[in-house]
Amino acid sequence: MTVGELIEQLQKESPSRLVVMAKDAEGNDHSPLYGFYAGHYKAHTTWSGEVQGDGEEPMIGAVPALVLSPVN
């Protein structure tokens, strides 16, 4: 999902809703959203990868990303 797609979906929701993140795709454990930061993401598999902050030189093959951080 891109930032644009996320914005489009979020605009349909009430701004007072709490944002909660699932630990995994199966919905095991959940945590409120703590914050986010811009960085670069390089996938190692279809379900996991590595992130670097925007101030670092991006890894080869990394793409710009918005990284969401859970409270827990």
PyMOL Python script that loads the backbone (N, CA, C, O; Angstrom):
from pymol import cmd

cmd.read_pdbstr("""\
ATOM      1  N   MET A   1       0.846  -1.173   0.000  1.00  0.00           N
ATOM      2  CA  MET A   1       0.000   0.000   0.000  1.00  0.00           C
ATOM      3  C   MET A   1       0.892   1.237   0.000  1.00  0.00           C
ATOM      4  O   MET A   1       1.896   1.294   0.711  1.00  0.00           O
ATOM      5  N   THR A   2       0.521   2.204  -0.789  1.00  0.00           N
ATOM      6  CA  THR A   2       1.274   3.459  -0.844  1.00  0.00           C
ATOM      7  C   THR A   2       0.659   4.481   0.111  1.00  0.00           C
ATOM      8  O   THR A   2      -0.447   4.278   0.612  1.00  0.00           O
ATOM      9  N   VAL A   3       1.367   5.567   0.360  1.00  0.00           N
ATOM     10  CA  VAL A   3       0.845   6.648   1.205  1.00  0.00           C
ATOM     11  C   VAL A   3      -0.452   7.190   0.604  1.00  0.00           C
ATOM     12  O   VAL A   3      -1.412   7.448   1.330  1.00  0.00           O
ATOM     13  N   GLY A   4      -0.483   7.362  -0.714  1.00  0.00           N
ATOM     14  CA  GLY A   4      -1.679   7.859  -1.378  1.00  0.00           C
ATOM     15  C   GLY A   4      -2.878   6.949  -1.158  1.00  0.00           C
ATOM     16  O   GLY A   4      -3.981   7.427  -0.891  1.00  0.00           O
ATOM     17  N   GLU A   5      -2.671   5.639  -1.268  1.00  0.00           N
ATOM     18  CA  GLU A   5      -3.750   4.677  -1.039  1.00  0.00           C
ATOM     19  C   GLU A   5      -4.211   4.715   0.412  1.00  0.00           C
ATOM     20  O   GLU A   5      -5.408   4.628   0.688  1.00  0.00           O
ATOM     21  N   LEU A   6      -3.263   4.845   1.343  1.00  0.00           N
ATOM     22  CA  LEU A   6      -3.611   4.935   2.762  1.00  0.00           C
ATOM     23  C   LEU A   6      -4.429   6.191   3.045  1.00  0.00           C
ATOM     24  O   LEU A   6      -5.432   6.133   3.756  1.00  0.00           O
ATOM     25  N   ILE A   7      -4.004   7.325   2.492  1.00  0.00           N
ATOM     26  CA  ILE A   7      -4.733   8.579   2.686  1.00  0.00           C
ATOM     27  C   ILE A   7      -6.161   8.445   2.149  1.00  0.00           C
ATOM     28  O   ILE A   7      -7.117   8.866   2.800  1.00  0.00           O
ATOM     29  N   GLU A   8      -6.293   7.866   0.977  1.00  0.00           N
ATOM     30  CA  GLU A   8      -7.617   7.685   0.380  1.00  0.00           C
ATOM     31  C   GLU A   8      -8.525   6.870   1.300  1.00  0.00           C
ATOM     32  O   GLU A   8      -9.693   7.214   1.481  1.00  0.00           O
ATOM     33  N   GLN A   9      -8.001   5.804   1.873  1.00  0.00           N
ATOM     34  CA  GLN A   9      -8.791   4.973   2.778  1.00  0.00           C
ATOM     35  C   GLN A   9      -9.093   5.695   4.090  1.00  0.00           C
ATOM     36  O   GLN A   9     -10.205   5.604   4.609  1.00  0.00           O
ATOM     37  N   LEU A  10      -8.097   6.414   4.628  1.00  0.00           N
ATOM     38  CA  LEU A  10      -8.281   7.112   5.905  1.00  0.00           C
ATOM     39  C   LEU A  10      -9.288   8.243   5.797  1.00  0.00           C
ATOM     40  O   LEU A  10      -9.970   8.551   6.775  1.00  0.00           O
ATOM     41  N   GLN A  11      -9.399   8.868   4.636  1.00  0.00           N
ATOM     42  CA  GLN A  11     -10.339   9.977   4.458  1.00  0.00           C
ATOM     43  C   GLN A  11     -11.795   9.528   4.584  1.00  0.00           C
ATOM     44  O   GLN A  11     -12.683  10.357   4.783  1.00  0.00           O
ATOM     45  N   LYS A  12     -12.042   8.235   4.471  1.00  0.00           N
ATOM     46  CA  LYS A  12     -13.390   7.684   4.601  1.00  0.00           C
ATOM     47  C   LYS A  12     -13.762   7.423   6.061  1.00  0.00           C
ATOM     48  O   LYS A  12     -14.919   7.129   6.360  1.00  0.00           O
ATOM     49  N   GLU A  13     -12.798   7.529   6.966  1.00  0.00           N
ATOM     50  CA  GLU A  13     -13.006   7.185   8.375  1.00  0.00           C
ATOM     51  C   GLU A  13     -13.145   8.424   9.255  1.00  0.00           C
ATOM     52  O   GLU A  13     -12.758   9.528   8.871  1.00  0.00           O
ATOM     53  N   SER A  14     -13.702   8.213  10.433  1.00  0.00           N
ATOM     54  CA  SER A  14     -13.816   9.287  11.424  1.00  0.00           C
ATOM     55  C   SER A  14     -12.423   9.633  11.942  1.00  0.00           C
ATOM     56  O   SER A  14     -11.659   8.728  12.278  1.00  0.00           O
ATOM     57  N   PRO A  15     -12.072  10.923  12.015  1.00  0.00           N
ATOM     58  CA  PRO A  15     -10.750  11.302  12.501  1.00  0.00           C
ATOM     59  C   PRO A  15     -10.544  11.011  13.990  1.00  0.00           C
ATOM     60  O   PRO A  15      -9.419  11.110  14.480  1.00  0.00           O
ATOM     61  N   SER A  16     -11.591  10.659  14.709  1.00  0.00           N
ATOM     62  CA  SER A  16     -11.442  10.371  16.135  1.00  0.00           C
ATOM     63  C   SER A  16     -11.124   8.900  16.414  1.00  0.00           C
ATOM     64  O   SER A  16     -10.907   8.532  17.568  1.00  0.00           O
ATOM     65  N   ARG A  17     -11.093   8.049  15.377  1.00  0.00           N
ATOM     66  CA  ARG A  17     -10.785   6.628  15.583  1.00  0.00           C
ATOM     67  C   ARG A  17      -9.331   6.436  15.996  1.00  0.00           C
ATOM     68  O   ARG A  17      -8.436   7.101  15.475  1.00  0.00           O
ATOM     69  N   LEU A  18      -9.103   5.525  16.932  1.00  0.00           N
ATOM     70  CA  LEU A  18      -7.750   5.135  17.341  1.00  0.00           C
ATOM     71  C   LEU A  18      -7.145   4.252  16.261  1.00  0.00           C
ATOM     72  O   LEU A  18      -7.841   3.403  15.704  1.00  0.00           O
ATOM     73  N   VAL A  19      -5.866   4.431  15.953  1.00  0.00           N
ATOM     74  CA  VAL A  19      -5.171   3.577  14.988  1.00  0.00           C
ATOM     75  C   VAL A  19      -4.469   2.474  15.771  1.00  0.00           C
ATOM     76  O   VAL A  19      -3.646   2.741  16.646  1.00  0.00           O
ATOM     77  N   VAL A  20      -4.811   1.220  15.437  1.00  0.00           N
ATOM     78  CA  VAL A  20      -4.264   0.044  16.117  1.00  0.00           C
ATOM     79  C   VAL A  20      -3.590  -0.835  15.076  1.00  0.00           C
ATOM     80  O   VAL A  20      -4.129  -1.046  13.990  1.00  0.00           O
ATOM     81  N   MET A  21      -2.409  -1.347  15.408  1.00  0.00           N
ATOM     82  CA  MET A  21      -1.661  -2.202  14.493  1.00  0.00           C
ATOM     83  C   MET A  21      -1.685  -3.640  14.979  1.00  0.00           C
ATOM     84  O   MET A  21      -1.558  -3.898  16.176  1.00  0.00           O
ATOM     85  N   ALA A  22      -1.851  -4.584  14.045  1.00  0.00           N
ATOM     86  CA  ALA A  22      -1.749  -6.001  14.368  1.00  0.00           C
ATOM     87  C   ALA A  22      -0.285  -6.414  14.339  1.00  0.00           C
ATOM     88  O   ALA A  22       0.503  -5.884  13.555  1.00  0.00           O
ATOM     89  N   LYS A  23       0.070  -7.354  15.189  1.00  0.00           N
ATOM     90  CA  LYS A  23       1.436  -7.858  15.239  1.00  0.00           C
ATOM     91  C   LYS A  23       1.783  -8.611  13.960  1.00  0.00           C
ATOM     92  O   LYS A  23       2.923  -8.580  13.497  1.00  0.00           O
ATOM     93  N   ASP A  24       0.773  -9.295  13.391  1.00  0.00           N
ATOM     94  CA  ASP A  24       0.988 -10.058  12.168  1.00  0.00           C
ATOM     95  C   ASP A  24      -0.306 -10.131  11.365  1.00  0.00           C
ATOM     96  O   ASP A  24      -1.351  -9.673  11.826  1.00  0.00           O
ATOM     97  N   ALA A  25      -0.237 -10.708  10.163  1.00  0.00           N
ATOM     98  CA  ALA A  25      -1.398 -10.765   9.275  1.00  0.00           C
ATOM     99  C   ALA A  25      -2.533 -11.614   9.838  1.00  0.00           C
ATOM    100  O   ALA A  25      -3.688 -11.438   9.449  1.00  0.00           O
ATOM    101  N   GLU A  26      -2.219 -12.528  10.745  1.00  0.00           N
ATOM    102  CA  GLU A  26      -3.240 -13.381  11.338  1.00  0.00           C
ATOM    103  C   GLU A  26      -4.009 -12.664  12.444  1.00  0.00           C
ATOM    104  O   GLU A  26      -5.019 -13.182  12.920  1.00  0.00           O
ATOM    105  N   GLY A  27      -3.553 -11.489  12.859  1.00  0.00           N
ATOM    106  CA  GLY A  27      -4.238 -10.732  13.898  1.00  0.00           C
ATOM    107  C   GLY A  27      -3.890 -11.162  15.314  1.00  0.00           C
ATOM    108  O   GLY A  27      -4.684 -10.967  16.234  1.00  0.00           O
ATOM    109  N   ASN A  28      -2.719 -11.741  15.496  1.00  0.00           N
ATOM    110  CA  ASN A  28      -2.256 -12.117  16.834  1.00  0.00           C
ATOM    111  C   ASN A  28      -1.676 -10.895  17.521  1.00  0.00           C
ATOM    112  O   ASN A  28      -0.699 -10.317  17.045  1.00  0.00           O
ATOM    113  N   ASP A  29      -2.267 -10.502  18.628  1.00  0.00           N
ATOM    114  CA  ASP A  29      -1.846  -9.336  19.402  1.00  0.00           C
ATOM    115  C   ASP A  29      -1.987  -8.043  18.601  1.00  0.00           C
ATOM    116  O   ASP A  29      -1.859  -8.031  17.377  1.00  0.00           O
ATOM    117  N   HIS A  30      -2.253  -6.970  19.319  1.00  0.00           N
ATOM    118  CA  HIS A  30      -2.458  -5.656  18.699  1.00  0.00           C
ATOM    119  C   HIS A  30      -1.846  -4.577  19.587  1.00  0.00           C
ATOM    120  O   HIS A  30      -1.654  -4.782  20.785  1.00  0.00           O
ATOM    121  N   SER A  31      -1.544  -3.431  18.989  1.00  0.00           N
ATOM    122  CA  SER A  31      -0.970  -2.302  19.722  1.00  0.00           C
ATOM    123  C   SER A  31      -1.399  -0.998  19.061  1.00  0.00           C
ATOM    124  O   SER A  31      -1.502  -0.943  17.836  1.00  0.00           O
ATOM    125  N   PRO A  32      -1.654   0.057  19.843  1.00  0.00           N
ATOM    126  CA  PRO A  32      -1.940   1.360  19.247  1.00  0.00           C
ATOM    127  C   PRO A  32      -0.719   1.875  18.477  1.00  0.00           C
ATOM    128  O   PRO A  32       0.422   1.521  18.776  1.00  0.00           O
ATOM    129  N   LEU A  33      -0.990   2.711  17.489  1.00  0.00           N
ATOM    130  CA  LEU A  33       0.080   3.335  16.716  1.00  0.00           C
ATOM    131  C   LEU A  33       0.777   4.381  17.578  1.00  0.00           C
ATOM    132  O   LEU A  33       0.121   5.259  18.139  1.00  0.00           O
ATOM    133  N   TYR A  34       2.096   4.295  17.686  1.00  0.00           N
ATOM    134  CA  TYR A  34       2.889   5.258  18.454  1.00  0.00           C
ATOM    135  C   TYR A  34       3.266   6.454  17.589  1.00  0.00           C
ATOM    136  O   TYR A  34       3.177   7.601  18.026  1.00  0.00           O
ATOM    137  N   GLY A  35       3.681   6.180  16.380  1.00  0.00           N
ATOM    138  CA  GLY A  35       4.127   7.245  15.489  1.00  0.00           C
ATOM    139  C   GLY A  35       4.603   6.668  14.171  1.00  0.00           C
ATOM    140  O   GLY A  35       4.355   5.500  13.872  1.00  0.00           O
ATOM    141  N   PHE A  36       5.282   7.477  13.388  1.00  0.00           N
ATOM    142  CA  PHE A  36       5.802   7.021  12.102  1.00  0.00           C
ATOM    143  C   PHE A  36       7.019   7.854  11.728  1.00  0.00           C
ATOM    144  O   PHE A  36       7.246   8.932  12.276  1.00  0.00           O
ATOM    145  N   TYR A  37       7.789   7.340  10.794  1.00  0.00           N
ATOM    146  CA  TYR A  37       8.922   8.096  10.268  1.00  0.00           C
ATOM    147  C   TYR A  37       9.176   7.693   8.813  1.00  0.00           C
ATOM    148  O   TYR A  37       8.801   6.602   8.383  1.00  0.00           O
ATOM    149  N   ALA A  38       9.808   8.574   8.083  1.00  0.00           N
ATOM    150  CA  ALA A  38      10.154   8.303   6.693  1.00  0.00           C
ATOM    151  C   ALA A  38      11.485   7.580   6.643  1.00  0.00           C
ATOM    152  O   ALA A  38      12.393   7.874   7.419  1.00  0.00           O
ATOM    153  N   GLY A  39      11.593   6.643   5.736  1.00  0.00           N
ATOM    154  CA  GLY A  39      12.826   5.885   5.589  1.00  0.00           C
ATOM    155  C   GLY A  39      12.863   5.174   4.253  1.00  0.00           C
ATOM    156  O   GLY A  39      12.189   5.569   3.302  1.00  0.00           O
ATOM    157  N   HIS A  40      13.650   4.131   4.194  1.00  0.00           N
ATOM    158  CA  HIS A  40      13.760   3.290   3.003  1.00  0.00           C
ATOM    159  C   HIS A  40      13.605   1.841   3.437  1.00  0.00           C
ATOM    160  O   HIS A  40      14.108   1.440   4.487  1.00  0.00           O
ATOM    161  N   TYR A  41      12.901   1.053   2.615  1.00  0.00           N
ATOM    162  CA  TYR A  41      12.626  -0.346   2.919  1.00  0.00           C
ATOM    163  C   TYR A  41      13.200  -1.231   1.832  1.00  0.00           C
ATOM    164  O   TYR A  41      13.010  -0.979   0.642  1.00  0.00           O
ATOM    165  N   LYS A  42      13.911  -2.280   2.257  1.00  0.00           N
ATOM    166  CA  LYS A  42      14.422  -3.283   1.335  1.00  0.00           C
ATOM    167  C   LYS A  42      13.859  -4.627   1.769  1.00  0.00           C
ATOM    168  O   LYS A  42      14.136  -5.104   2.869  1.00  0.00           O
ATOM    169  N   ALA A  43      13.064  -5.232   0.891  1.00  0.00           N
ATOM    170  CA  ALA A  43      12.461  -6.527   1.201  1.00  0.00           C
ATOM    171  C   ALA A  43      13.505  -7.631   1.123  1.00  0.00           C
ATOM    172  O   ALA A  43      14.308  -7.675   0.191  1.00  0.00           O
ATOM    173  N   HIS A  44      13.487  -8.524   2.111  1.00  0.00           N
ATOM    174  CA  HIS A  44      14.317  -9.734   2.078  1.00  0.00           C
ATOM    175  C   HIS A  44      13.474 -10.908   1.605  1.00  0.00           C
ATOM    176  O   HIS A  44      13.975 -11.822   0.952  1.00  0.00           O
ATOM    177  N   THR A  45      12.168 -10.873   1.948  1.00  0.00           N
ATOM    178  CA  THR A  45      11.195 -11.863   1.506  1.00  0.00           C
ATOM    179  C   THR A  45       9.908 -11.096   1.212  1.00  0.00           C
ATOM    180  O   THR A  45       9.890  -9.868   1.293  1.00  0.00           O
ATOM    181  N   THR A  46       8.838 -11.802   0.875  1.00  0.00           N
ATOM    182  CA  THR A  46       7.561 -11.135   0.633  1.00  0.00           C
ATOM    183  C   THR A  46       6.921 -10.650   1.922  1.00  0.00           C
ATOM    184  O   THR A  46       5.957  -9.886   1.864  1.00  0.00           O
ATOM    185  N   TRP A  47       7.416 -11.062   3.084  1.00  0.00           N
ATOM    186  CA  TRP A  47       6.815 -10.669   4.366  1.00  0.00           C
ATOM    187  C   TRP A  47       7.769 -10.010   5.344  1.00  0.00           C
ATOM    188  O   TRP A  47       7.360  -9.682   6.457  1.00  0.00           O
ATOM    189  N   SER A  48       9.006  -9.806   4.979  1.00  0.00           N
ATOM    190  CA  SER A  48       9.930  -9.154   5.906  1.00  0.00           C
ATOM    191  C   SER A  48      11.069  -8.475   5.166  1.00  0.00           C
ATOM    192  O   SER A  48      11.403  -8.828   4.035  1.00  0.00           O
ATOM    193  N   GLY A  49      11.662  -7.478   5.844  1.00  0.00           N
ATOM    194  CA  GLY A  49      12.763  -6.751   5.234  1.00  0.00           C
ATOM    195  C   GLY A  49      13.456  -5.853   6.238  1.00  0.00           C
ATOM    196  O   GLY A  49      13.296  -6.012   7.449  1.00  0.00           O
ATOM    197  N   GLU A  50      14.219  -4.920   5.729  1.00  0.00           N
ATOM    198  CA  GLU A  50      15.054  -4.036   6.551  1.00  0.00           C
ATOM    199  C   GLU A  50      14.693  -2.584   6.265  1.00  0.00           C
ATOM    200  O   GLU A  50      14.370  -2.228   5.132  1.00  0.00           O
ATOM    201  N   VAL A  51      14.751  -1.745   7.300  1.00  0.00           N
ATOM    202  CA  VAL A  51      14.414  -0.331   7.166  1.00  0.00           C
ATOM    203  C   VAL A  51      15.600   0.523   7.593  1.00  0.00           C
ATOM    204  O   VAL A  51      16.298   0.196   8.553  1.00  0.00           O
ATOM    205  N   GLN A  52      15.823   1.623   6.872  1.00  0.00           N
ATOM    206  CA  GLN A  52      16.810   2.631   7.242  1.00  0.00           C
ATOM    207  C   GLN A  52      16.110   3.975   7.313  1.00  0.00           C
ATOM    208  O   GLN A  52      15.173   4.229   6.556  1.00  0.00           O
ATOM    209  N   GLY A  53      16.552   4.830   8.207  1.00  0.00           N
ATOM    210  CA  GLY A  53      16.005   6.174   8.307  1.00  0.00           C
ATOM    211  C   GLY A  53      16.381   7.014   7.108  1.00  0.00           C
ATOM    212  O   GLY A  53      17.310   6.667   6.378  1.00  0.00           O
ATOM    213  N   ASP A  54      15.672   8.121   6.886  1.00  0.00           N
ATOM    214  CA  ASP A  54      15.913   8.985   5.735  1.00  0.00           C
ATOM    215  C   ASP A  54      17.295   9.630   5.733  1.00  0.00           C
ATOM    216  O   ASP A  54      17.790   9.999   4.668  1.00  0.00           O
ATOM    217  N   GLY A  55      17.928   9.776   6.884  1.00  0.00           N
ATOM    218  CA  GLY A  55      19.232  10.423   6.946  1.00  0.00           C
ATOM    219  C   GLY A  55      20.380   9.540   6.493  1.00  0.00           C
ATOM    220  O   GLY A  55      21.503  10.022   6.348  1.00  0.00           O
ATOM    221  N   GLU A  56      20.126   8.269   6.267  1.00  0.00           N
ATOM    222  CA  GLU A  56      21.172   7.332   5.865  1.00  0.00           C
ATOM    223  C   GLU A  56      21.166   7.128   4.347  1.00  0.00           C
ATOM    224  O   GLU A  56      20.157   7.364   3.682  1.00  0.00           O
ATOM    225  N   GLU A  57      22.296   6.690   3.816  1.00  0.00           N
ATOM    226  CA  GLU A  57      22.379   6.351   2.397  1.00  0.00           C
ATOM    227  C   GLU A  57      21.543   5.093   2.166  1.00  0.00           C
ATOM    228  O   GLU A  57      21.794   4.070   2.802  1.00  0.00           O
ATOM    229  N   PRO A  58      20.539   5.149   1.254  1.00  0.00           N
ATOM    230  CA  PRO A  58      19.682   3.982   1.036  1.00  0.00           C
ATOM    231  C   PRO A  58      20.462   2.771   0.537  1.00  0.00           C
ATOM    232  O   PRO A  58      21.407   2.899  -0.241  1.00  0.00           O
ATOM    233  N   MET A  59      20.051   1.608   0.995  1.00  0.00           N
ATOM    234  CA  MET A  59      20.635   0.352   0.521  1.00  0.00           C
ATOM    235  C   MET A  59      20.250   0.158  -0.949  1.00  0.00           C
ATOM    236  O   MET A  59      19.228   0.677  -1.397  1.00  0.00           O
ATOM    237  N   ILE A  60      21.049  -0.571  -1.678  1.00  0.00           N
ATOM    238  CA  ILE A  60      20.718  -0.893  -3.063  1.00  0.00           C
ATOM    239  C   ILE A  60      19.420  -1.699  -3.068  1.00  0.00           C
ATOM    240  O   ILE A  60      19.288  -2.681  -2.337  1.00  0.00           O
ATOM    241  N   GLY A  61      18.476  -1.284  -3.885  1.00  0.00           N
ATOM    242  CA  GLY A  61      17.202  -1.978  -3.992  1.00  0.00           C
ATOM    243  C   GLY A  61      16.150  -1.507  -3.011  1.00  0.00           C
ATOM    244  O   GLY A  61      15.013  -1.975  -3.056  1.00  0.00           O
ATOM    245  N   ALA A  62      16.509  -0.579  -2.114  1.00  0.00           N
ATOM    246  CA  ALA A  62      15.539  -0.068  -1.140  1.00  0.00           C
ATOM    247  C   ALA A  62      14.630   0.960  -1.802  1.00  0.00           C
ATOM    248  O   ALA A  62      15.037   1.666  -2.725  1.00  0.00           O
ATOM    249  N   VAL A  63      13.392   1.031  -1.316  1.00  0.00           N
ATOM    250  CA  VAL A  63      12.415   1.987  -1.842  1.00  0.00           C
ATOM    251  C   VAL A  63      11.973   2.919  -0.724  1.00  0.00           C
ATOM    252  O   VAL A  63      11.976   2.520   0.440  1.00  0.00           O
ATOM    253  N   PRO A  64      11.588   4.172  -1.052  1.00  0.00           N
ATOM    254  CA  PRO A  64      11.088   5.086  -0.029  1.00  0.00           C
ATOM    255  C   PRO A  64       9.866   4.484   0.662  1.00  0.00           C
ATOM    256  O   PRO A  64       9.011   3.880   0.015  1.00  0.00           O
ATOM    257  N   ALA A  65       9.794   4.656   1.980  1.00  0.00           N
ATOM    258  CA  ALA A  65       8.694   4.074   2.762  1.00  0.00           C
ATOM    259  C   ALA A  65       8.331   4.960   3.924  1.00  0.00           C
ATOM    260  O   ALA A  65       9.154   5.741   4.402  1.00  0.00           O
ATOM    261  N   LEU A  66       7.100   4.844   4.383  1.00  0.00           N
ATOM    262  CA  LEU A  66       6.640   5.465   5.607  1.00  0.00           C
ATOM    263  C   LEU A  66       6.523   4.332   6.626  1.00  0.00           C
ATOM    264  O   LEU A  66       5.746   3.399   6.421  1.00  0.00           O
ATOM    265  N   VAL A  67       7.276   4.400   7.713  1.00  0.00           N
ATOM    266  CA  VAL A  67       7.347   3.304   8.672  1.00  0.00           C
ATOM    267  C   VAL A  67       6.471   3.624   9.876  1.00  0.00           C
ATOM    268  O   VAL A  67       6.681   4.634  10.547  1.00  0.00           O
ATOM    269  N   LEU A  68       5.486   2.765  10.154  1.00  0.00           N
ATOM    270  CA  LEU A  68       4.593   2.934  11.290  1.00  0.00           C
ATOM    271  C   LEU A  68       5.157   2.179  12.488  1.00  0.00           C
ATOM    272  O   LEU A  68       5.578   1.030  12.353  1.00  0.00           O
ATOM    273  N   SER A  69       5.168   2.813  13.658  1.00  0.00           N
ATOM    274  CA  SER A  69       5.720   2.193  14.861  1.00  0.00           C
ATOM    275  C   SER A  69       4.619   1.964  15.897  1.00  0.00           C
ATOM    276  O   SER A  69       3.889   2.900  16.224  1.00  0.00           O
ATOM    277  N   PRO A  70       4.479   0.735  16.423  1.00  0.00           N
ATOM    278  CA  PRO A  70       3.482   0.473  17.455  1.00  0.00           C
ATOM    279  C   PRO A  70       3.972   0.913  18.829  1.00  0.00           C
ATOM    280  O   PRO A  70       5.171   1.102  19.034  1.00  0.00           O
ATOM    281  N   VAL A  71       3.043   1.075  19.768  1.00  0.00           N
ATOM    282  CA  VAL A  71       3.408   1.407  21.147  1.00  0.00           C
ATOM    283  C   VAL A  71       4.206   0.238  21.751  1.00  0.00           C
ATOM    284  O   VAL A  71       5.215   0.453  22.423  1.00  0.00           O
ATOM    285  N   ASN A  72       3.755  -0.972  21.510  1.00  0.00           N
ATOM    286  CA  ASN A  72       4.428  -2.179  22.054  1.00  0.00           C
ATOM    287  C   ASN A  72       4.924  -3.054  20.949  1.00  0.00           C
ATOM    288  O   ASN A  72       5.511  -4.104  21.210  1.00  0.00           O
TER     289      ASN A  72
END
""", "prot")
cmd.dss("prot")
cmd.show_as("cartoon", "prot")
cmd.util.cbc("prot")
cmd.orient("prot")
